[in-house]
């Protein structure tokens, strides 16, 4: 078994698509700015983040018709240069809600939300203490 993707259900597909493509600079597998589906892959690894139009998926699963009332996911992206990446994405319109700051003695993190309200954690791993 292999993890293929984490799929986020979104109501404003176009805004989320632009956020992952233009702000976070993840590469879409194919151009689909109007949806109803797109998969973005980071430079390393095989798994990706996919967007699915919530209304389309609600046609398959009725219970998805209502918006969630609280956070349902946390997408985590590992980076080598947290400060540099945060400067880049804020320059492209992202708004950090926390950090960059230490989370533990082994990790620094920053948090932001995509246009659908999904939480994103950006991680930079620190060297282990000797």
C-alpha positions as CSV (number, residue, x, y, z in Angstrom):
1,X,0.0,0.0,0.0
2,X,1.2,3.5,-0.8
3,X,-0.2,6.9,0.1
4,X,-1.2,8.6,-3.1
5,X,-2.7,11.8,-1.9
6,X,-4.5,13.7,0.7
7,X,-7.7,15.2,-0.8
8,X,-9.2,18.4,0.6
9,X,-12.8,19.2,0.0
10,X,-13.2,22.8,-0.9
11,X,-16.1,25.1,-1.7
12,X,-14.2,27.8,-3.7
13,X,-12.2,25.6,-6.0
14,X,-10.7,28.4,-8.1
15,X,-9.3,30.3,-5.1
16,X,-7.8,27.2,-3.5
17,X,-6.3,26.1,-6.9
18,X,-4.6,29.5,-7.3
19,X,-3.4,29.4,-3.6
20,X,-1.7,26.0,-4.0
21,X,-0.3,26.7,-7.5
22,X,0.6,30.4,-7.2
23,X,1.2,31.1,-3.5
24,X,2.7,27.7,-2.3
25,X,4.1,27.0,-5.8
26,X,3.1,23.4,-5.9
27,X,3.0,22.0,-9.4
28,X,-0.4,20.7,-10.6
29,X,-0.4,17.4,-12.5
30,X,-2.5,19.1,-15.1
31,X,-4.1,22.6,-15.5
32,X,-7.6,22.6,-14.0
33,X,-8.2,26.0,-12.5
34,X,-12.0,25.6,-12.5
35,X,-12.0,22.0,-11.1
36,X,-13.6,20.0,-10.0
37,X,-10.4,18.1,-9.2
38,X,-6.7,18.8,-9.2
39,X,-3.6,17.2,-7.7
40,X,-0.5,19.0,-6.7
41,X,2.8,17.3,-6.1
42,X,5.8,18.7,-4.1
43,X,9.3,18.4,-5.6
44,X,10.1,15.3,-3.5
45,X,8.1,12.2,-2.8
46,X,5.2,10.6,-4.7
47,X,2.2,11.6,-2.5
48,X,0.4,14.8,-3.2
49,X,-2.3,17.2,-2.1
50,X,-5.5,17.1,-4.1
51,X,-8.4,19.4,-4.2
52,X,-12.0,18.2,-4.8
53,X,-15.0,20.4,-5.3
54,X,-17.2,19.8,-2.2
55,X,-20.5,20.2,-4.1
56,X,-19.4,17.6,-6.7
57,X,-18.4,15.1,-4.0
58,X,-21.6,15.8,-2.1
59,X,-23.4,14.2,-5.1
60,X,-21.7,11.0,-4.2
61,X,-21.8,11.3,-0.4
62,X,-24.8,13.3,0.8
63,X,-23.3,13.9,4.2
64,X,-20.7,16.2,2.7
65,X,-23.3,18.9,1.7
66,X,-22.7,20.9,4.9
67,X,-19.5,22.9,5.6
68,X,-17.5,21.5,8.5
69,X,-17.8,23.7,11.7
70,X,-14.2,23.1,12.8
71,X,-10.8,22.2,11.4
72,X,-10.9,18.8,9.7
73,X,-7.4,18.5,8.4
74,X,-3.8,19.7,8.8
75,X,-1.5,19.5,5.8
76,X,2.1,19.3,6.8
77,X,4.9,20.4,4.4
78,X,8.6,19.8,5.3
79,X,11.0,22.5,4.2
80,X,14.8,23.1,4.5
81,X,14.5,26.9,4.8
82,X,11.4,27.8,6.7
83,X,12.2,31.5,7.0
84,X,13.0,31.9,3.3
85,X,9.9,30.1,2.2
86,X,7.7,32.1,4.6
87,X,9.1,35.3,3.2
88,X,8.4,34.1,-0.4
89,X,4.8,33.0,0.2
90,X,3.9,36.1,2.3
91,X,5.2,38.1,-0.6
92,X,2.7,36.3,-2.8
93,X,-0.2,37.0,-0.5
94,X,-0.2,34.2,2.1
95,X,-1.0,35.3,5.7
96,X,0.8,33.4,8.4
97,X,-1.3,32.8,11.5
98,X,1.7,31.7,13.6
99,X,5.4,31.5,13.4
100,X,7.9,30.8,12.2
101,X,8.7,29.8,15.8
102,X,10.1,26.7,17.6
103,X,7.5,24.0,18.3
104,X,9.9,21.7,20.0
105,X,13.7,21.6,20.4
106,X,13.8,19.6,17.2
107,X,11.4,21.5,15.0
108,X,10.4,25.1,13.9
109,X,7.0,25.6,12.4
110,X,4.7,28.2,10.8
111,X,1.0,27.9,10.2
112,X,-1.4,29.4,7.6
113,X,-4.8,28.6,6.1
114,X,-5.8,28.0,2.5
115,X,-8.8,29.9,1.1
116,X,-11.1,27.0,2.3
117,X,-9.8,27.3,5.9
118,X,-7.7,24.2,5.9
119,X,-4.7,24.4,8.2
120,X,-1.2,24.1,6.7
121,X,1.9,23.6,8.8
122,X,5.3,24.4,7.4
123,X,8.0,22.5,9.2
124,X,11.8,22.9,9.4
125,X,13.6,20.1,11.2
126,X,16.5,21.1,13.3
127,X,19.6,19.1,13.9
128,X,19.4,16.7,16.8
129,X,21.3,17.7,19.9
130,X,24.5,15.7,20.3
